[in-house]
């Protein structure tokens, strides 16, 4: 059983939803970021999404765009992101790690080389937002052959005709984007989200996690009640950008986790 599947099975047995946190690799620098990432499980994070910095993050709002710029300016690359995963794995072999980013750096590195290095480092899943299911042969299917889950995003505009295509090779979990737009742009509304989550779950046995627009413990709690997990990124990354200490960032993460788990 994969780390992702094992985590969801464990949470289900406890009657809990997952709390998933997003951190940009290398933000504000390698050492500080690694310290934060290492502290996430103790703060209540069930699954870590680690952003791979890219110069043109088209799905992301200002907070994550700025995080990518800080990381790139500090010398972060895709190979160093994988080094960070490897360093994390030296002390934690159970917390799932999902790399989230864009295809260009992976293509530049070479798909076979990237997947071999990602598997060796301890990556469990990929979210690559600019590869639609029509391009599954590029990365999704090779990743699956390596035992790495390929997690697909669905949105409020993914209708019943499109949904089966989106889910055909998806594994790990389904990431439901709660709003139309970029990350951090609006507040998620559980009442509006619930019917779409139910529609997706009726079409798939995979867990459904909801991201985009979750900024407070109260919203995390509300979203967790209508889904299998809440994903928070921009609200955490913004605090890193403000220069908050590692302890302050992890304290906020702990509050969000408590909300999602309650």
C-alpha positions as CSV (number, residue, x, y, z in Angstrom):
1,X,0.0,0.0,0.0
2,X,1.3,3.4,-0.9
3,X,2.0,6.1,1.7
4,X,-1.0,8.1,0.4
5,X,-3.4,5.2,0.5
6,X,-2.2,4.1,4.0
7,X,-2.7,7.7,5.3
8,X,-6.3,7.9,4.0
9,X,-7.0,4.4,5.4
10,X,-5.7,5.4,8.8
11,X,-7.6,8.7,8.9
12,X,-10.8,6.9,7.8
13,X,-10.4,4.4,10.6
14,X,-10.2,7.4,13.0
15,X,-13.2,9.2,11.5
16,X,-11.0,12.1,10.4
17,X,-10.5,14.1,7.2
18,X,-7.0,14.8,6.0
19,X,-5.2,18.1,6.4
20,X,-2.9,18.8,3.5
21,X,-0.4,21.7,3.6
22,X,1.4,23.3,0.7
23,X,4.9,24.8,1.0
24,X,7.0,26.2,-1.8
25,X,10.4,24.3,-1.8
26,X,13.2,26.7,-1.1
27,X,11.1,29.5,0.3
28,X,12.6,31.7,1.8
29,X,15.7,29.6,1.5
30,X,16.7,25.9,1.5
31,X,17.5,25.5,5.2
32,X,14.6,27.4,6.6
33,X,12.2,25.7,4.2
34,X,13.5,22.2,5.2
35,X,13.1,23.1,8.9
36,X,9.5,24.1,8.2
37,X,8.8,20.9,6.2
38,X,10.3,18.7,8.9
39,X,8.0,20.3,11.4
40,X,4.8,19.9,9.5
41,X,3.9,16.3,10.6
42,X,4.2,17.3,14.3
43,X,2.0,20.3,13.6
44,X,-0.7,17.9,12.4
45,X,-0.1,17.8,8.6
46,X,-1.2,14.5,7.1
47,X,0.1,15.0,3.6
48,X,2.7,17.5,2.5
49,X,2.4,19.2,-0.9
50,X,5.8,20.6,-1.9
51,X,5.8,23.1,-4.6
52,X,8.5,23.0,-7.3
53,X,9.3,26.6,-8.1
54,X,8.8,27.7,-11.7
55,X,9.1,31.1,-13.4
56,X,5.5,31.1,-14.8
57,X,3.1,29.5,-12.2
58,X,-0.1,30.3,-14.2
59,X,-2.5,28.6,-11.7
60,X,-1.2,30.4,-8.7
61,X,-2.0,33.7,-7.1
62,X,0.3,36.5,-5.9
63,X,1.3,34.7,-2.6
64,X,2.6,31.6,-4.3
65,X,4.0,33.5,-7.3
66,X,6.1,35.5,-4.9
67,X,7.1,32.4,-3.0
68,X,8.4,30.9,-6.3
69,X,10.4,34.1,-7.0
70,X,12.0,34.0,-3.6
71,X,12.9,30.3,-3.9
72,X,14.3,30.8,-7.4
73,X,16.3,33.8,-6.3
74,X,17.7,31.7,-3.4
75,X,18.9,29.1,-5.9
76,X,16.2,26.5,-5.7
77,X,15.9,24.1,-8.6
78,X,13.9,20.9,-9.3
79,X,17.0,18.7,-8.5
80,X,17.4,20.6,-5.2
81,X,13.7,20.1,-4.5
82,X,14.2,16.4,-4.8
83,X,17.2,16.7,-2.5
84,X,14.9,18.3,0.1
85,X,12.5,15.4,-0.2
86,X,15.5,13.0,0.4
87,X,16.6,15.0,3.4
88,X,13.1,14.9,4.9
89,X,12.9,11.2,4.3
90,X,16.0,10.6,6.4
91,X,13.9,11.4,9.4
92,X,10.3,10.5,8.3
93,X,9.5,7.5,6.1
94,X,5.7,7.6,6.6
95,X,4.3,11.1,5.8
96,X,3.2,11.3,2.1
97,X,4.9,13.9,0.0
98,X,3.3,15.2,-3.2
99,X,5.2,17.4,-5.6
100,X,3.1,20.1,-7.1
101,X,4.2,22.2,-10.1
102,X,4.4,22.6,-13.8
103,X,5.7,20.4,-16.6
104,X,8.5,22.5,-18.0
105,X,11.1,21.9,-15.3
106,X,10.3,18.1,-15.5
107,X,10.6,18.1,-19.3
108,X,13.9,20.0,-19.1
109,X,15.3,17.5,-16.6
110,X,14.0,14.6,-18.6
111,X,10.9,12.5,-17.6
112,X,12.8,9.2,-17.1
113,X,15.5,10.9,-15.0
114,X,13.0,12.9,-13.0
115,X,10.8,9.9,-12.2
116,X,13.8,7.8,-11.2
117,X,15.1,10.5,-8.9
118,X,11.7,11.3,-7.5
119,X,11.0,7.7,-6.7
120,X,14.5,7.3,-5.1
121,X,14.0,10.4,-3.0
122,X,10.7,9.3,-1.7
123,X,8.1,11.3,-3.6
124,X,4.6,9.7,-3.4
125,X,2.6,11.7,-5.9
126,X,2.6,14.4,-8.5
127,X,0.3,17.3,-9.3
128,X,1.2,18.9,-12.6
129,X,-1.4,21.5,-13.4
130,X,-0.6,22.1,-17.0
131,X,-0.8,18.5,-18.2
132,X,-4.4,17.6,-19.2
133,X,-5.5,14.0,-19.4
134,X,-5.0,14.1,-23.2
135,X,-1.3,14.2,-22.5
136,X,-1.2,11.2,-20.0
137,X,1.5,9.5,-22.1
138,X,3.9,12.4,-21.3
139,X,4.1,11.9,-17.5
140,X,1.0,10.4,-15.9
141,X,1.4,6.9,-17.3
142,X,5.2,6.7,-16.8
143,X,4.7,7.9,-13.2
144,X,2.2,5.2,-12.5
145,X,4.6,2.6,-13.9
146,X,7.1,3.9,-11.2
147,X,4.5,3.6,-8.5
148,X,4.0,7.4,-8.2
149,X,0.4,8.6,-7.9
150,X,-0.7,11.2,-10.5
151,X,-3.2,13.4,-8.8
152,X,-5.6,15.3,-11.0
153,X,-7.4,18.6,-10.4
154,X,-11.1,19.0,-11.0
155,X,-12.9,22.3,-10.9
156,X,-16.5,23.7,-10.6
157,X,-16.5,23.7,-14.4
158,X,-15.6,20.0,-14.8
159,X,-19.0,18.7,-16.0
160,X,-20.3,15.1,-16.0
161,X,-19.1,14.7,-19.6
162,X,-15.6,15.7,-18.8
163,X,-15.2,14.1,-15.4
164,X,-14.6,10.5,-16.5
165,X,-11.8,11.7,-18.8
166,X,-10.2,13.6,-16.0
167,X,-10.3,10.7,-13.6
168,X,-9.3,7.9,-16.0
169,X,-5.7,7.6,-14.8
170,X,-5.9,9.5,-11.6
171,X,-4.6,7.9,-8.4
172,X,-3.9,8.8,-4.8
173,X,-6.7,11.3,-4.4
174,X,-8.7,13.8,-6.4
175,X,-7.9,17.5,-5.8
176,X,-11.1,19.5,-6.1
177,X,-10.4,23.2,-6.8
178,X,-13.1,25.0,-4.9
179,X,-13.3,28.2,-6.9
180,X,-12.8,29.4,-10.4
181,X,-9.6,31.3,-10.5
182,X,-6.1,31.3,-9.1
183,X,-4.9,30.2,-5.7
184,X,-5.7,32.5,-2.8
185,X,-8.2,34.5,-4.7
186,X,-11.4,33.9,-2.7
187,X,-12.9,32.2,0.3
188,X,-14.1,28.6,-0.1
189,X,-17.8,28.0,0.7
190,X,-18.6,24.6,2.0
191,X,-22.3,24.8,1.1
192,X,-21.4,25.4,-2.5
193,X,-18.6,22.8,-2.5
194,X,-20.5,19.9,-1.0
195,X,-22.7,19.0,-4.0
196,X,-19.7,18.9,-6.3
197,X,-17.7,16.8,-3.9
198,X,-20.6,14.4,-3.7
199,X,-20.8,14.2,-7.5
200,X,-17.1,13.4,-7.8
201,X,-17.3,10.7,-5.1
202,X,-20.2,9.1,-6.8
203,X,-18.0,8.7,-9.9
204,X,-14.8,7.5,-8.1
205,X,-13.6,5.5,-5.1
206,X,-10.7,7.9,-4.6
207,X,-10.7,10.4,-1.7
208,X,-11.6,13.9,-2.6
209,X,-9.6,16.8,-1.1
210,X,-10.6,20.4,-1.5
211,X,-8.1,23.2,-2.0
212,X,-8.0,26.9,-3.0
213,X,-9.7,29.5,-0.8
214,X,-9.1,27.9,2.7
215,X,-7.5,30.5,4.9
216,X,-8.7,29.9,8.4
217,X,-9.2,27.0,10.9
218,X,-13.0,27.6,10.7
219,X,-13.0,27.2,6.9
220,X,-10.7,24.2,7.1
221,X,-13.2,22.6,9.5
222,X,-16.2,23.4,7.3
223,X,-14.5,22.0,4.2
224,X,-13.3,18.9,6.1
225,X,-16.9,18.1,7.0
226,X,-17.9,17.8,3.3
227,X,-14.8,16.2,1.9
228,X,-12.0,13.7,2.6
229,X,-9.4,16.5,3.2
230,X,-8.7,20.2,3.3
231,X,-5.7,21.7,1.4
232,X,-4.1,25.0,2.5
233,X,-1.3,26.8,0.7
234,X,-1.5,30.5,0.1
235,X,-2.4,31.4,3.7
236,X,0.7,29.5,4.9
237,X,3.0,30.7,2.2
238,X,1.9,34.3,2.9
239,X,3.2,34.1,6.4
240,X,6.5,32.8,5.3
241,X,6.7,35.8,2.9
242,X,5.9,38.1,5.8
243,X,9.0,36.8,7.5
244,X,7.3,35.0,10.3
245,X,9.5,32.6,12.2
246,X,9.5,28.8,11.7
247,X,7.7,28.5,15.0
248,X,5.1,31.1,14.1
249,X,4.4,29.4,10.7
250,X,4.1,25.9,12.3
251,X,1.8,27.4,15.0
252,X,-0.5,28.6,12.3
253,X,-0.4,25.3,10.5
254,X,-1.2,23.5,13.8
255,X,-4.3,25.7,14.2
256,X,-5.4,24.8,10.6
257,X,-4.8,21.1,11.2
258,X,-6.9,21.2,14.5
259,X,-9.7,22.8,12.5
260,X,-9.6,20.2,9.7
261,X,-9.4,17.3,12.2
262,X,-12.2,18.5,14.4
